[in-house]
Amino acid sequence: MNTIDLIHQHLAVLEPTEINVIDDSHLHAGHAGAQSGGGHYRLKIISPKFARCSTMQKHRLVYDALASLMQGEIHALSIDARSTNET
């Protein structure tokens, strides 16, 4: 299973209505994080679980769901997290 599939699998706990993951690793070739094998990703996720959450709380939920992939498969992650009523 590739990293994007793993990200989708781990984020399923947030019951997303939309999820889009873009691998930007090629833009960071030569970067220290890229040398260790961790990728750079952009994530857009929409979930009802984010209702009434601050930006920091939304990001914490995402990072908690991806904890086992951070500093391994994922070196850097840009997050656009919204609730279903923020789309």
KATAZI-V938468 format. One record per residue. RES is the residue in one letter. PHI is phi in whole degrees, 0 to 359 (none if undefined). PSI is psi in radians with two decimals (999 if undefined). NEAR is the number of other C-alpha atoms within 10 Angstrom. Layout:
RES:PHI:PSI:NEAR
RES:PHI:PSI:NEAR
This chain:
M:none:2.33:5
N:277:2.97:7
T:297:-0.68:16
I:297:-0.71:17
D:296:-0.69:11
L:297:-0.71:14
I:299:-0.83:21
H:302:-0.78:15
Q:298:-0.81:12
H:291:-0.58:17
L:280:-0.11:20
A:301:-0.47:14
V:297:-0.36:12
L:272:0.02:16
E:50:0.94:13
P:293:2.50:19
T:269:-0.35:12
E:211:2.43:11
I:211:2.32:17
N:221:2.15:13
V:240:2.22:18
I:242:2.26:13
D:273:1.93:14
D:258:0.29:15
S:303:-0.63:19
H:298:-0.40:10
L:282:-0.17:10
H:240:0.41:13
A:303:2.34:12
G:90:-0.25:9
H:291:2.56:10
A:306:-0.73:11
G:295:-0.62:18
A:292:-0.58:19
Q:294:-0.54:11
S:277:-0.04:12
G:99:-0.19:14
G:285:2.40:19
G:267:2.86:24
H:252:2.18:20
Y:229:2.63:19
R:247:2.30:16
L:236:2.29:17
K:242:2.17:14
I:222:2.34:23
I:240:2.24:23
S:210:2.47:22
P:293:-0.34:15
K:295:-0.29:16
F:271:-0.03:23
A:302:2.35:14
R:63:0.34:11
C:257:2.51:13
S:286:2.93:11
T:304:-0.77:13
M:298:-0.72:10
Q:295:-0.69:13
K:298:-0.80:22
H:296:-0.67:18
R:298:-0.73:13
L:299:-0.73:18
V:295:-0.86:21
Y:297:-0.65:16
D:297:-0.73:14
A:293:-0.54:18
L:259:0.18:18
A:310:-0.75:14
S:288:-0.23:12
L:261:-0.28:17
M:288:2.44:16
Q:65:0.26:14
G:233:-1.65:13
E:291:-0.53:20
I:246:2.15:22
H:263:-0.70:18
A:219:2.49:17
L:219:2.16:17
S:260:2.23:14
I:241:2.26:17
D:242:1.72:15
A:247:2.25:23
R:222:2.66:23
S:278:2.93:18
T:295:-0.39:16
N:268:0.08:11
E:255:0.06:11
T:284:999:8
